[in-house]
Amino acid sequence: MERPSKRPRITPQPEQPTHTDVEMTSTAEKVLNTAVDYATGANAKGRQLSNYTQVVESGCPIMSYFGVAQADTDSSLKAGPRGPTLLEDYHFREKISHFDHERIPERVVHARGAAYHGDFVLHTPIPEYTNAAVLNDTGRRTPVFLRFSTVAGSRGSADTVRDVRGFAVRFYTEEGNWDIVGNNIPVFFIQDAIKFPDVIHAVKPEPHNEIPQAQTAHDNAWDFFSLTPETAHMMLWTMSDRAIPRSYAMMNGFGVHAFVFVNAEGKRSFVKFHWKPKLGVHSLVWDEALKLAGQDPDFHRRDLYDAIEAGNYPEWEFGVQVVPEENEHDFDFDLLDATKLIPEDLVPVKYIGTLTLNRNVTEYFPETEQVAFCTQHIVPGIDFSNDPLLQGRNFSYFDTQISRLGGPNFNQIPINMPLCPVFNNQRDAMHRMPITKGANYFPNRFDAPHPVPPAKGGFVPKALPVHGVTTRARGEKFSDYLSQAQLFYNSMSDIEKTHMVSAFSFELGKVEDTGIHKRIVERLNEIDHSLAAQVAANIGQATPPNTTKNHGKRSAFLSQINGKAQTFTAQGRKVGIFVQDEFDTAPVLALQLALKAAGTLAMIVGPRKGTVKSGATSLSTQFTFETCRSTHFDAIYVAGGSGEAYAKGLSSGRLVHAVREAYMHQKPIAVSGSAVEWLQRIALPSEISPAISGQGKVEVEKGVVLLEGTVESPQFATTIIDLLAMHRVWERDVSQIAA
Ligand code: HDE
């Protein structure tokens, strides 16, 4: 029989032995040395994964799982063309049966997510705090895998919902995997892991009808918040703009808990981990987030996927906030309480390295879906604090993977394997992969595998004194639920406060039980009277008495609009350039170039898919007037053009709506040439925006940039780029306008 010409290939990389290639070594030193050899740079994980990557090429045959090529995969085997299907058809059975079992349980929380590969490079070693090699060796390029997620929604839910975002980072270090399974908000709803099932049951859809999907705007969530005072601080963060990020690349990441650093002398410090995005921390506005959930449910995952494909690699600075052990009790909050942050005004963040995402996954399921982050994955030099939330998580993550990924061998799935080969005496169980030669118990007569002394890199748990009488209680300072909630609210700018009032009013507006309304207003009144009064008015509750004892303190670091930690740049932003045939080429081409130089993505929107022409110039359209909305962009530019057809095209309802919607979402808007008159007469007439009446060459009024004529002007581009860098035109009052 003739063999099929091409068969699927597994592409092994010679320098990357698989488990089965590795002979069991006889000494601990040899094991550790082998591990180091494997981690030879940035793409070490990529090379390792390529051992397991199947390349399906043109001409590959369809085969059964046992390797036999199949002649027909379209018709099942039947007794005659119209007869019943025969049990004998193993190909049919294998195909259907595999399909029947394709789904695995989605994550019980953080089900919706997207992950990306990258690397971490240290620039500032910190031996004074930790002997973790990855935080001391500036010569390494440590592979990382970062999964972003929402918490409440199912795997198919929309990206832009109001929710906390997961920010789970795995470092594939030479000493093993280190996972910082963090969020984009630095505090958490609850203080003790035993409350986790309660908070999650409450925020997930209501059990009787599974409504609503991916949102807390329902009775059970607010019932729980109103009855659980420790949620006060996090509740404010989730009602702030932090919960509707503009992009994964424009979010902070936080380890949330205090972890412990141990240095070479055994000295311990508490540490909080921070990720600061190079593109700044920016958010959608709520109306935009709501619309995008329908217009492009994949908005965030697509944004980052596209950026990486285009070579615009997102970056974060990695920072540590360190408190020496002897200063543990210097604060008016408890470091072990995850509902509290350490204000940067008290302990600055020291930035020590850069994380860059530079590679999309090859296949979603084996990588993004099967990655199993565990808070218990730490490396020597890093340890756990006694934070009761963290302690509970250390059990939960390992435990959940067992049911989600089908048994205790989930660490042998390629995306979960460390770079080094793994030796231990665990054997068997569902889906065991390595074939191991040698002993499976310790001690054994072969001296392998055996424990490694600390001096050779063996992990030793921290030597913390433990004392006390067993009790179901919490630390004394845990009961101050209000100070940091007030600190957060006081630190917001007026715009951010307005957004928070709207967010509370939206969410509570969807709650039916007025008892919950009343309790929430009481809770808010404990934090800030003005907040409580405004929300009460919007949800039909009486204004509460002004009994608030707001301490009035502010942090200079918490606001996204005027906080000290903020970065303003046009990099990573998207501009929709709306053109039709016979557009004015000079200003369009000049702006395209200027935006590119600023690291901004210029996307052409035209009346049709394909190309738009003007004289000898033609541009390909990324979107049509029909396939996008203004929500897809951070700013829009409607170019002018010549001829009657151009003027007619401008009066399209889509274009007028795009401008008005962008105006309402406080985005920069630019027009040139014939579009100036169109803007002033039709798109933004004086009843909407009385101030838009420029007569000069380049005019900017309330973030609307007008360029007269058809000649380019460098000032036009710089004005737009400056406005983009500020993210929104906050001074534009849109309170009376609906898009
Ligand atoms: Fe999680 N969390 N969590 N969590 N969490 C999970 O683990 C849990 C908490 C976070 O992209 C689960 O693999 C408990 C805080 C992220 O794969 C589960 C408690 C923070 C992800 C689990 C918390 C997080 C998870 C579900 C209270 C920020 C997604 C699937 C003690 C610091 C990871 C899984 C990914 C996922 C338990 C609280 C972040 C069930 C018990 C606080 C980013 O194990």
Residues whose N, C-alpha, C, O or C-beta is under 5 A from the ligand:
A	BS01	HDE	R107 V108 V109 H110 R147 S149 G166 F167 A168 V181 G182 N183 F188 A193 F196 F254 G255 V256 V371 F373 L389 G392 R393 S396 Y397 T400
